[in-house]
Amino acid sequence: MAEDGGEHQVAPQSEFPIGLIGAGIVATILVIFIVSNNHQTKINFLWLDTTMPMWAVILIAGALGAFIGWTVSVIRRRSKRKN
């Protein structure tokens, strides 16, 4: 039992979610990487054979990664609500 009468103080929750800070850092790194990689590159993916700017490839990959991460978080939240 706690010596202070059994009462526990709860730390106040941050008004700024830590996930948003992480997303901001990742977005900043992604922008720097895009700006520094502006050359053309050949893409061979399934039936797609093309040449496009590397920044576009990075942007598409980043957008797909963000979408997949968002989808997983939505699925997790919904499964927690059901339990």
C-alpha positions in Angstrom: 0.0 0.0 0.0 1.3 3.5 -0.7 2.4 5.6 2.2 0.5 8.7 1.0 -2.9 7.3 2.0 -3.3 5.0 -1.0 -4.0 7.7 -3.5 -2.1 7.7 -6.8 -1.7 10.7 -8.9 -2.1 10.3 -12.6 0.2 12.2 -14.9 -1.7 14.6 -17.2 -1.9 13.3 -20.7 -0.1 15.2 -23.4 -2.2 17.4 -25.6 0.0 16.6 -28.5 0.0 12.9 -29.5 3.4 11.3 -29.8 2.3 9.5 -33.0 1.9 12.9 -34.6 5.4 13.9 -33.7 6.7 10.7 -35.2 4.7 11.2 -38.4 6.1 14.8 -38.6 9.7 13.5 -38.3 9.1 10.8 -40.9 7.5 13.3 -43.3 10.4 15.7 -42.9 12.9 13.0 -43.7 10.8 11.9 -46.6 10.8 15.5 -48.0 14.6 15.8 -47.7 15.0 12.5 -49.4 12.7 13.4 -52.2 14.5 16.7 -52.9 17.9 15.1 -52.9 16.8 12.3 -55.4 15.4 14.1 -58.4 17.0 11.9 -61.2 15.1 9.6 -63.5 14.9 5.9 -62.7 13.7 2.8 -64.5 10.8 1.0 -62.9 10.0 -2.7 -63.5 7.1 -3.8 -61.4 4.8 -6.6 -62.5 3.5 -5.3 -65.9 4.8 -1.8 -65.4 8.0 -0.9 -67.3 8.6 2.8 -67.3 11.0 5.6 -66.4 9.9 8.2 -63.9 11.5 10.7 -61.5 12.9 9.1 -58.3 10.9 11.6 -56.2 7.7 10.3 -57.7 8.6 6.7 -56.8 9.5 7.8 -53.3 6.3 9.8 -52.9 4.2 6.9 -54.1 5.9 4.4 -51.8 5.5 6.8 -48.9 1.8 7.3 -49.6 1.3 3.6 -49.9 3.1 3.0 -46.6 1.0 5.7 -44.8 -2.2 4.2 -46.2 -1.2 0.8 -45.0 -0.3 2.1 -41.6 -3.5 4.0 -41.3 -5.5 0.9 -42.4 -3.8 -1.3 -39.8 -4.5 1.3 -37.0 -8.2 1.5 -38.0 -8.5 -2.3 -37.9 -6.9 -2.5 -34.5 -9.1 0.2 -33.1 -12.2 -1.6 -34.4 -11.1 -4.9 -33.0 -10.5 -3.3 -29.5 -14.0 -1.8 -29.5 -15.6 -5.2 -30.1 -13.8 -6.8 -27.1 
